[in-house]
Amino acid sequence: MNIAVTLANLGQGLIYVIIGFFFIYLVKRVDDYRTKDFDEDTHIDDGNVAVGLRRAGMYLGIAIALSGAMGGSSKGLFLDIFQLLIDGIIITGFMFTSRFVNDFIMLGHLNNDKECVKIFQQPDGSEVAGNTAVGMVEAGMFIATGFILNGSLAGGGGTFIQGIASAILFFIVGQITLLIFGLLYELITPFNVRDEIKNNNLAAGIGLGGILIALGIILMSSISGPFTGWSNDLASFGIYSLFGIVMLLIFRKIADKLLLPTTDIATEVKEDKNVAALIVIQSAVNAIAIIIAFSI
């Protein structure tokens, strides 16, 4: 082991960690400004799970995306840092664009900001602040977006401009794919997903948010790799996306039958609002997504 090289790598790693934390903090400050009508920090301090979930999802999404930007061959410390800073700015912009997509399209009938601080009455008569189902879907969208950006920034083989253009292109097609999948998920689900989420059914939020993360993991794998040309990369993305969607829907059905042998997902969500059951099912689906991603 070369101690000098090891120390140099650790020093570069420390710089990357500082830059990563800077962008996490930058996202927080921008989001604080965006939601200046209400203090999200106060809501988090007061135990508002919905606000906590959406913030957690954004932070994780940023980190997942940045980890893709940190990979690849080195072009020298200063050039690597410069490119990471540029990628971080792009990722930050994409995260807030993803929030817009989620607010106005994925859950277009809801005002997510208001839902996350809305007061809901519990069955026992007590009150709780925040629609945790909406917070979970937002978190899922942010994390899925992070995986998509990870894949688009992790590749090589193109110029710096091609890398930026690739990130923009695959962010757009990735968001479109997530939206189409969200619509398909709602169409094949035997209850109204959006109504359940509007009624603060966390189990429904875990179902939608969790499967969006699973698709994001698969899309990351379909995007990552060296740049081989726009038409070829887009064709590969389309094939892998279709394959991933079909596999997720098939294995979700299998997981429903095998892991919940005495009931089914629809019953656990709509009637029982069983958060534990949905955590188990969506964890299994995400585990399958990881296996699919590393197998393609």
JOFENLIN-V915998 format. One record per residue. PHI is phi in whole degrees, 0 to 359 (NA if undefined). Layout:
# JOFENLIN-V915998
PHI / PHI
This chain:
# JOFENLIN-V915998
NA / 270 / 298 / 297 / 295 / 299 / 295 / 296 / 294 / 295 / 296 / 295 / 299 / 297 / 299 / 298 / 297 / 297 / 296 / 300 / 295 / 302 / 289 / 298 / 292 / 300 / 300 / 300 / 294 / 296 / 291 / 300 / 292 / 296 / 251 / 290 / 291 / 218 / 271 / 295 / 298 / 295 / 295 / 294 / 299 / 275 / 88 / 284 / 293 / 299 / 294 / 299 / 295 / 294 / 294 / 300 / 298 / 292 / 297 / 295 / 299 / 300 / 296 / 297 / 294 / 296 / 297 / 290 / 291 / 279 / 279 / 91 / 284 / 282 / 248 / 110 / 303 / 292 / 293 / 298 / 295 / 299 / 294 / 295 / 296 / 297 / 299 / 297 / 296 / 297 / 299 / 301 / 298 / 295 / 297 / 286 / 294 / 299 / 299 / 299 / 301 / 294 / 294 / 257 / 236 / 301 / 238 / 297 / 272 / 238 / 263 / 300 / 299 / 292 / 297 / 284 / 237 / 294 / 268 / 247 / 266 / 281 / 305 / 274 / 95 / 285 / 244 / 224 / 266 / 103 / 272 / 294 / 295 / 296 / 302 / 291 / 294 / 300 / 300 / 299 / 294 / 296 / 294 / 299 / 297 / 300 / 295 / 298 / 293 / 303 / 296 / 286 / 263 / 274 / 282 / 216 / 94 / 240 / 281 / 301 / 295 / 297 / 296 / 294 / 297 / 296 / 299 / 294 / 298 / 284 / 297 / 295 / 291 / 293 / 296 / 298 / 297 / 298 / 293 / 298 / 295 / 299 / 294 / 298 / 302 / 292 / 293 / 267 / 273 / 282 / 211 / 280 / 299 / 295 / 296 / 296 / 293 / 299 / 273 / 65 / 270 / 300 / 302 / 293 / 295 / 295 / 299 / 285 / 299 / 294 / 283 / 294 / 299 / 301 / 294 / 301 / 298 / 292 / 297 / 304 / 294 / 289 / 271 / 296 / 124 / 293 / 292 / 237 / 120 / 298 / 295 / 293 / 293 / 292 / 296 / 297 / 300 / 298 / 295 / 295 / 297 / 297 / 300 / 296 / 297 / 298 / 297 / 297 / 293 / 294 / 286 / 294 / 294 / 297 / 298 / 302 / 288 / 272 / 266 / 235 / 294 / 260 / 206 / 211 / 299 / 303 / 295 / 294 / 278 / 286 / 269 / 265 / 49 / 274 / 296 / 301 / 297 / 288 / 298 / 297 / 296 / 289 / 296 / 296 / 295 / 291 / 297 / 297 / 298 / 297 / 296 / 299 / 299 / 273 / 262 / 249
